[in-house]
């Protein structure tokens, strides 16, 4: 008879030997997901025997994690800004640093009567949906080049109750074909900013599983900042705001790109690691 405690101990050792960081936490989260319990509730169920189908599924999930597949993809969900999002390898895993980007916009516009927002490269829809949830007077257009990503974002908007506030569209920002919508108050993007050279040095979780197109810029890591900033003369109102998440080491270059494209009052916010992470500016 394999109990919850036995399973956690055995799987922790297994993941540790495979080189997985925080093996106990990984083992507990996977088992809690399978048993439909909160992780802390496992500690009240140590003596519970596992059913055969639970053991089979647990072993399958542990094998996937031992091969460095991200835990979030195995569980199929992630929490962002207190909201639950369905994810798959078709979309980038939302990260805590990006919550700072959403928080910056929410704090700026929470008292505004109406706000029109364009989210470029929406992925799972985490930024657009969070803004729609916490800015009740907003209307949002959210775009992505990936049809699969847009399908997931649409599901997430439904499950979080904001489908009526977001229009999702498949769009390539590099295309000469522009959106018909314009006059946005805010444009926000967490663009691909990892160079091809830096991509080679990423962890297996990132390099082998997350969508390369959502991570990398085949040029110098600045192409998306450049094209989005240059198209603000089409999409953004005079006095409108542009918000980006920054890649490591890109702060000064992105500031120059924004200045070149007629942005003023540019400011940068650091993340939890004291790294320049959020940049914003006002379109002149």
N, C-alpha and C positions, 0 to 999 in steps of 0.2 A: 504493500500500500504506500503510494507516494503522496505525501502531504504537501501543503503549501510551503511549509518551512523547508522540507527536504528539497523541493523543487528550486526554491530560491538559492539555497546553499550550493546545490549542484550546478545550476546555471551560472551563478556568479563565478565560480571557479572556471567553468568552461569559457565564459567570455573573457575573463582575465587572461587565460592562457592564449587566447586568440588576439590579444593586444587591444581590446576595446576599453576605452577610458570609462571610468565610473561603472564598472560591470554590475555592481549590486543594484544601483539605481535603474540601469537598463533592464536587468532581470525582473525587478519588481514592477516596473511600468508595463512591461510586456505582459506579465502574468495578471496584473490588475485589469488590463484591457480585456484579456481573454475571459476573465471571471466576472467582468462588468462590475468591478469594485473600484473605489478610490484607493490610491496606493496605500494610504495610512490604514485603511480597513483591512489590508492583508495581515496586519499585526494582531488583529482580533480573530484571525481565521487560520492561524498557523497549523492547527491540528486537522483542518479540513482535508479530506482525501480528494485528489483530483480524479475526475472521470477520464475514461480512456480517450474520448474525443478531445478533451482539454489538453491532455498530455501530447497527443499527436500535433495539435495546432501550436502548442508552446514550443515543441521541438522544431517545427517548421519556421516559426518566427525567430527563434534563437539562431538557427542556421543562417538565415538571411542577415541577421545582425552581425554574426561572426564574419561574414563576408563584407562587412563595413557598409551595408545598406543603411542609410540614415533611419534612426528610430521613428522619425515622424512619418516617413513613407510606409514603414511597416504597420504603424498604427492607423495611418490614413487620415490623421487629423492633427491640428496644432492650435494652440491658444495664442491669440494676438489681441492685445489691448482688452483682454477680458472676454473676447468673443471666440467662438469655435469655428474653425475653417477646415473644410475638406481639402486635402491636397493629394497629389500624385506626382510621379516623376515628370509630368508634363509642366509642372510649375515649380518655381523656386520656393524653398522653405522660408516662410516669413520669420524674421529674426527680431530679437528685442531692440536692436539698434534702430530698426525702422519704425518702431513705436514712437521714437523721438520725433520722427518726421511728421507722423500723424498728430502727435501731441502739439507740436509747434503750430500747425494750421488750426487745430481746434481752439487753442488758447487765443489765437489771433482773431478768429472770426465767430466765436461763440455767441456774441451779442449782435451780430449783423442780421438784419431782417431778411435778406436774400443773398445767396452766393452761388455762383455758377463755376464749377470746377471741372478741369480736364486732368485726368490721370493717365499718363502715358506709360505703357508697359505694365498693365495692371496685374498680370500673373493670376494668382488665386483670387484677386479682388480685395486683398486684405486692407490696402490703404483706402480705396474708394468706399468700401463697405463700412469701415470704421468711421470715416468722415461723414457718410450718410447717417450713421447711427447717432453720432454725437453732435452733428450740426443739422438740426431738424429743418432748418429753412434752406437747405442746400439742394441743388440739382447737379448731377454728376454725369459726365461722359467718360467712360473708361475704355481704353483701347489696348489691344495687344496684337502682335503679328501672328500669334498662335491660335488656331481655331480650338485646339484642345484646351488651352488655358482659358479662353473666353467661356467655354462650356462649363468648366469648373467654377469660374467666377459667377456665372449666372446661378448655378446651384447654391453657392454660398450666399448670394444676395437673397435668395428665397428663404433659406434656412435662418437667416438673420433678420428677416422681415423688412428689407429695404428695396425690394424689387421695383417698387413704384418710383424710386428716387434716382435710379441709375440706369443709363442706357449703355449697353456694352456693344462694342464694335470691333471687328477685325480690321486693323489698319497698320500699315508700315510707315513709320515716321520718315523713313528715307525716300519714300515714294514721292513722285511729283504730284500725285493726286492728294489734295488736301481735304480735310473734313469740311462738311458744309456748315457745321456749327462754328461760331467764333464769338468774340466779345466775352471771353472768360474772365472772371475775377481772379482766378487762381489756376496755375498750371503746376502739377506736382509729378515728379518722376523719381523712381529708384532705378536708374538705368544700368545696363551692363557696363562695368568699368574695369574688369580684370583683363590685362593684356594677354596675348597668346603666350608670351614668354612666362609670365607669372602663373598662367594656368597650369603649366607643367609641374609647378611646385606645390599645387594645392593638395590637401588631404584626399584620401581615397573616397571619403564620403562625398566631397564636393565634385571631384574630378570624374568619378565613375558613375555617379547617380543623378546629380542635379542637372537640369537642362543647360547645355553649354551656351546656347543662344541667349539665355537670360543672365549668364554670368560674364561672358567675355565680349570684348570689343577687339576685333582682329587687328585693329590699328594700334594706337597709343593709349587706349583707355579713355580717350576724351571725345570720341566721335559723336556719341549720343548727346553729350552736354552741348557740343557745338551745333548740331543740327536742331535740337530742341530750342536752344536759345535763339537761333537765327529765325525760327518759324514763329517766334512770339509776336513778331510784327503782323502776322496773319491772325493769330488766335487770341492774343491777350489784349485786354483793354489798356488804355493809357492809365497808369497808376496801378495796374494789376500786379500781382505778386507771383514770382516763380520760386519754387522750392525743389531742391535736389537733395538726394542722399549722396554723400561723397565717398569715393574710393580712397583708400589709404594713399597719401602723398599727392592727391589731386587738388588740394584746396587752393593753392595759389594760381594754378593754371585755370581752374574753373572760374575763379574770380576775374581773371583777365578775359576769358571768353564772355562772361556776362557783361563786363564793362564795354567790350567791343560791340556788343549787341544792345547797347543803350539802357543798361540797368544801373540804377543808383541805389544808395542806402543798402549796400550789400553787407551782410553779416553772416558769421559762421558760428555754429554751436558744436561743442565737443560732446562725445559720447561717454559711456561709463568708463572707458579706458583712457580718457583724456585725449582722444584722437578727434581731429576735425571731422565731423560726420554729417552735419546739416548745413546747407547754405541757402540763403534766400536773398532776393533782390526785388526792387520795384522797377517796373518798366516805365521809362521816361516818355 
